[in-house]
């Protein structure tokens, strides 16, 4: 009883009370063996006006379920306690215990109108939701605010969206047979294990999704080469191998290994781990699995790594719609849980035709896996969106390079994250560009389009229109200086990132300037003819035309 009281007090369901009303309390055991505190509110219920909100009938619900294929239930934790009591009615729900008087702040079990009130709440909350086969959709009215959202129109709104825009996901390349394309990466540094290992090198196959993991003390080129040769001794030489741009994968020794083995080496772009997404996602899966297996000191990492690999290899993969082990071996390995739970396993013939059966089984499996990979790639391509305007970059454009890495011993707040400007000199693909620094021609990089910030180029010294059409000459010239407001609106040669060229400010001259022969000060009069004031730039030493206008 005391334990239940403490739980309800801590959850804010009850509170101490001094009400003159009082009801006995009892404990009711639930189906899971735990107890529920229930108040005997029969006296209060006899004085309560009933709430006749209709409750669902069991026989009608059974009729509505006719022909259904899938059945599921949704239950709320202590559903009545999720409804608040009216502050003026709390004192009616007092319960007496040996630890004092308490009143309910939430709807108690045993109240007369509790079921009707809860059913009314569910009818309101779930109203408009559409239930179809395999999915539950929200009320379409609740989605109107999202569907009818207006596109950004102001400069501030466009700038906010431009900073979050990214290039669309490209179609994932598929493979035709196991270990045609592989990817590997290094995880760490981790806690040094009892065997002296601090890193894990992970290698995965793009076709079967079969993975290997090697605990190693370091990730030097010699260690990476040894791991790669061990993997090749088990599964053969791959055609293409993907990795990031780590120095241990780009060293001269590793390049010689790739060349001698005839491996086509591919690298991801800098600061773009999504390019090697298969093994990056595999790393997260291994880390999550190992975190549930290792001890508090994490020094037994190497002992649990084979168990994590076993679980991954024999788990159903949604993309290929099979387990990696079955795709690779053509059979299901007998696992420890098969012996414990007596799960049925696939049977294989003991006749001499087993070899032919295995070949046929693998051929059909490979065809099915290839079709599933193509279907998965097509499904991703359906969600491909057109490139945003800020990412439509062509050869010759000026760009800034976003570099999120902060140098050591520097302040993050003052860090210069956009470097450049660079000139785009080559486009390798839809999302890969080769850029060259404007002031440092030797600085060439191949980067992803998501790291590029397009620069809108302006004329440094624009042309001057014929002065005879816009103003008088000679003695009628007007020595005019731009005021502070005009000077602040001037555009620099290169604008800041995400500047919209449509927001350029041009100052029209809507008056015709004239003067009398007797007056020494010129006069300004309105005229329907619109002149154009020559544009000028904000510099300390600004050149002027013959009539005194800054240009």
N, C-alpha and C positions, 0 to 999 in steps of 0.2 A: 504494500500500500504506500509506504513512504517513498519507495523508488518511483512509483507511478506519479505521485504528487510532485516530486522533484522534476520529473521529465516534463510534466504539463506546465509547471511554473517556468522552467527554462525555455520552453517553446512559446511562452506568452499566451497559452490557451486559457489558463485560470489565473486568478489573482486573489490575495487575501481580501476578506469582506467583513463588514459589520452589519449586514442586512438582517432584519427581523425574520425573514423567511428562511426555511431550512428543509432539506431533503436528505434522506439516508443515501448512502453510496455503497456500491458493491463492485467486486471484480469479476469479470466474465472472461473465461479462457477462450482465445481464438484458435483457429484451426492449425496455426503454425506453432502453438504452444505458448505464445506470449499472452499477456493479459491486457484487457481494456477496462478502464475505469468508467463505470456507468452509474448515472444518478437515477434514483427511484423518484421520478417526477409525476407519479400518477395523480397526486393531489392537485398539482399545477395543471395537469392535462385535463382534469375534470372541469376546470374553470376556464379553459382556453377555447376561444372561438375557432372552430375548425377551418382549415384552408383546404378547399375542395379542388385544388388544381389536379387535373386528371393524371393518373399514373399509368404507365404502359401496361397492357394486359399480356400475360405470358402466351396465351393461345394465339393472339394476333401477331405477336412477334415471331412465333414459330411459323405461321403461315407466310409471313413476309420473307423468311429465310429459305423458303422453298426454292430449290434449284441452285442454291449458293454452292460454291466450290471451296472457298476458304473461310475459315472462322477464326476470329481473333477477339480478344477482350482487352479493354483499356480500363484500368482501375486507378483511382486517385488515392494517394496516401492520406488516410484519415479524412475522407472526403467531407464529412460534416464540419470538421474543425477548420476547413478552408473558408467557411462563411462567417462573417463577423456578426456579433450580436449588437442590437441597438443599445446605446449607452443607458437609455432609460429603462431597459428591460433586463439588464444584467443581474440586478439584485434579486430577481425572481428565481434565478437558477442556483441559489446557494446550496452547497452540500456541506454536510457535517462529517468531519473525520476526527480522529483522536489527535491530529496535529493542528486543528483549528478549523475555522470557517473559510470557505473559498467560493468565489462566484466565477461563472464562465464568461470569458471575453469572446469566445467563438461558439458556434452552434454545438450544443452537447448532444450526445447520443441518448435516446429515450424521450426526447421532446415530441409532443404530439404532431406538430406541423413540420418536423425536421425533414421527412421524406418528400413532402410536397414542395417545400422551399428549395430543396436541393434539385428536384426535378425541374422546377421553374428556371433555376440558374443554368442547368445543362441545356435546356431548350433555348435559352437566350445565347449562350456561348457558342453552341454548335449550330445555330440557325444559319442556313445558307450553305453549309459545307456539302460538297458533292462527294459521294462515295462510289467509286468505280472499282472494277476488277484490278486489284493490285495497287490501288492508289487512293489517297484521300486528298481532295482539293479544297482550298479555302473558299469562302464566299467571294464570288466575282466582284461584289461591291467593294470589298476590302482591297482589291487590287487596282481599282480605278485611279487611286491617287498616284500609283506608280506608273501605270500605263499612260496616264494623261499628263505626266510630268513634262513641262515645257523645256525645250533645249536651252542651253545657256545663251544669253543674248548680250549682256553687258560685258565690259572688259574684265571685270573682277570674276564673273562667273566663268567666262571662257578660260581665264588663266588658271582657275582652280581645277577645271576639268583637264586642261592640257597637261598639268603636272602628273596626273594619274593615268594618262593614256599610254597604252602599250601596243606593240605589234601583235597581230592575231597569231594564234598557234597554227603552225604549218602541218601538213599531213605527215604522219609518222611513217617512215620507210619500213617496209616489211621484208622478211627473209623467206627463203625457199626450203631450207633444210637446217638441221641442228648445227650449231657452232659455226655458222657462216659469218655472223657478226656477233662480237662479244664486246663487253664494256667492263672496265675495271677502275677501281678507285681505292684510296686509302682512308681509313677511319682512325682518328686519334689526334694527339696522344691521349691515352687512357691511363688508368692506374697500372703501374707495373705489376704484372702477375707473378705468381710463384715461380714461373718458368722464365722470367725476365723479359716478357713481351709487353710492348706498350702500344702497338699498332695492330690493325687488322686490315689486310688487303682482300678486297671483295671482287670477285669476277663473276659475271652473269652472262647467260646466253640470251640473245634476243628472240630466238625461235621457241625454245622449250621453257624459258624462264628458269632454267636450272642454275643454281648458284653454288659457288665454292668460296670458302673464307679461310684465310691463312693468318694465324697470329704470328707476328714478327717483332723482333726487338727494335728495328729501325726501318726506315723506308728509303734507304740509299739505293742507288741504281743497281748495285750488285744484288741486293736483296730482292728488288723488284724483278730482276732478270731470273733469279733462281725460282721465284714463285711462278713466273710465267712459264718457264720450262717444265715445272712440275704439273701445271695445269695442262700443258700441251701433251705431256706423257700420258695423261688420263683420257683426254678427249680429242686430241689431234690439233692441227694448226688451223686457226681461223683465217678467213679471208680479210676481214676488216676488224680493227680493234680501236675502240673509242676510249678516251680518257680526258682528264682536264689538262691544264697547261703547267702542271707541277714540274719543277726542275728535274725530279727523279724520273719522269717520263719523257723528258726532252733531251736528256744527256746524250753525248756522242756514243757512249757504250750501248745505250738502249736503241739508238737509231741504227747502229750496226747489227744488233740482234734482230730488229724488224726487217732489215734489208736481207740478211742471210736466210731468214725464215720465210721471206716472201709475203710478209704481212703488210697490208695497207693501213697505215696509222692515221687516225683522224683525231683532232683535238677540238675541244669546245672553245668558244670565245671567252675572253677575260670577263670576269664578274657575271657570267651567265651559266650557272650550274644546270639550268633547265635543259641545256643542250645535251646533257648526259643524264636525263631524268630517270632512266631505268635503274641504273646502279645507285643513284642518289636516293631514290625511294626505297630501294633494297637496304641501304644503310640505315635508314630510319626504322625499318621493320626489324632489323637485327638488334639495334640499340634498344628498342622497346621490348623485344623478347628477352634479351639478356638482362635488362633491368629488373625483371621479375624472377630471375634465376640466381643471380650472383648474391653473395653474402654482403654484409654491411661494409666490409673492407674492400670488396670488389677485386680481391686478389685471386679468386678462383675463376677468373674469366675464361681461361683456356679449357677448364674442365667442362664448362657448360656450353661452349661454342658448338660442339657437334650436335647437342640436343636442339639448339636453335636451328641449325641447318636441317636436321631431320624433320622438324616441324614445318619449315618453309617448303622443303622439297615435296612433301606429301600433303600439302594444303591445296585446296581447289583454287585455281586462279581464274578470275572472272574474264580476263581478256581472251585466254586460250580455251577456256571452258574445260579444263582438265588439270590434273596435277602434273608438275614438272617431272616427277619420277616416272610416271606412266608414259609420258610422251617420249622420254629418253630411252627407257628400258622395255617398253611394250608390256609391262606387267606392273601390278601393285605390290610393292614390298610388304611383307608381313611385319606389322608394327607391334610394339608392346601393347598398345591399347586394343589391338585386335584380339589378343589372347585374354585380356582382362574382361572386355565387354562382349567377346564372342561376336564381333561384327562379321557379316558375310563378306568374303573376299572373292574376287574373280577367279574362276577355275581355269586351268590350262590342261590341254590334252597331254597324255604321256606317250602317245603313239609316235612313230618315226616322222610323222608329218608335222611335228611341232615347229620345226625350223621354217617350213613353208607357211604355217599359220602365223608365226611371229612376223615374217616378212609382210604378209597380207595385212596383219593388224597394224604394223607400223606405217605401211603405206596409206591405209585409210585414216590413221591418226594424223599423219603429216598433212594430208589433204584437208582434213577437218580443221586442224590448227591453222593452216594457211588461210582458209576461208574465214575463220574467226578473227585472225589478225587483220585481214582486209576489211572485214565488217567493222571492227573496232576503229580502224583508221578512218573509214568513211563516216562513222558516227561522230568522231571528233571533228572532221572536216565540215559537218553540217553546222556546227556551232561557230565556224570561222566567220569573222566579221571583217568588213573592209578596213583598211588601214586608216587611222585618224589623220586629219590634215597635218598635224604637227609631226607625224612620222612619215609623210610622203617626201622622201629625200631622193635626190637625183645626183648623178655625177656632176661635179662642179659647184655644188652648194657649199656654203660655209656652215659649219656646225661647231658646237661646243661638246666636249667629251665629259660625261658625268663619271667621276671617279670617287666612289663612296669610301674608299680606304683612306683612313686618317693616318698621317705620319706620327711616329712616336714623339713624345715630349712636345706636342702641340695641342692647342685648344680646339675642341670639336666645334664650339660655337663660331670660331673665327676661321675654320677650315675652308679652303677654296675647293669646292666639290666639282665645279665645272671648269675644265681646263681648255685652253685653246686661244684663238680659234683655229680650227682645222679645215682643210679642203678635202672634199670627197673626190678621190681619184679613180676608184673602181668599185663596182657593185658585183660581189661574188654570187649573191642569191637575193631573194626577197628581203631577208633580214640581216644579211652579212655585208659589211662595207669596209673598204680599205681607205683610210684617211691619212693625210699628211699635214704636219704642222706648218702654219704659214711662215713663221720666223725660223723654224728649224726643219729644213727639208729632209734631214736624215731621220727625223722622228716619224716613222710610218707604223701604223697599227691596223689590225683587222679586228673590228668590234661588231657587236650586235646593235641593231637599230634602236633598241630600247635605251641604250646609253647615249644616244645622240640627241642633242637639242638644236633644232634648226634655227639658223640666224637669218633674219630678213635683212638683206643688203640694200643700202640706200646710196644715192648719189652724194659724193662728198662735196662737190662744187657744181650745182645744177646750172643749166644754161640760163642766159638772160634774154628775155624777149625783146623785140624791137621797141625801144623806148619811145619812138614817135607815136605809137598807137596808144600809149598808156598815160603819158604825161607831157607837159610842155618842156621845152628846152630853153637854153640861154638864160635870159633875165628872169623867166618865169619859173625857174627851178626852185624846188623847195628843199631846204636842208632839214631833213627829218631823221630823228633818231628813234630806234625802237624802244618802247617802254619795257618795264620789267615783266609785265604779263606776256608780251609777245616773245621776249627772250626765253622765258621759261617753257614756251610751247615748241621751241625749235627742236628738230630731230637730229640726233648724232648720226654719224655715218653708219654705225652698226647698232641696232637696238639691243636691248636686253632680251634674254630668252622669253619665248611665248608672246612677244609683242605682235599685235595684229596690224598688218600693213594698212588695213582699212580704216585705222584710227588716226592716220596722219593728219596733221593740222596745216591747212593752207590759208593764208590771210588774204582775203579779197580786198580790193580797193574799190568801194562802192560810191566814191565821190570823185567828181572831176575837180582838179586843182586849177585855180585860175587866180589872177591878180590884176589890179588896175595899174595903169601907167603912172598914176600919181602916188599911189600908196606904196610904201616900202615893205609892208607886211602882207604876205599872200593871204587870200581868203579861200575858204572851203565851202562849196555849194553842192547840193544834192543833184544828182543826174541819174537818169534811168539807165544809161550805158554803164556797164560794169567793166572796170579795168582789172588787171591782174598785177599784184605786187610781186616783184621778183623775189624768189626764195633766197635765203641767205643762211649762213652757218654761224654758230656761236663760237667765235674765237677772239682772243685778245686783239690781234692785229687783223681786222676784217677788211678785205678789199671793198672798194666802193666803185660804182659806175660813174659816168660823167655827170649825172644829175644828183649825185650825193646819196643814192640809195645803196644800202649794204646788200651785197649779193654773195 
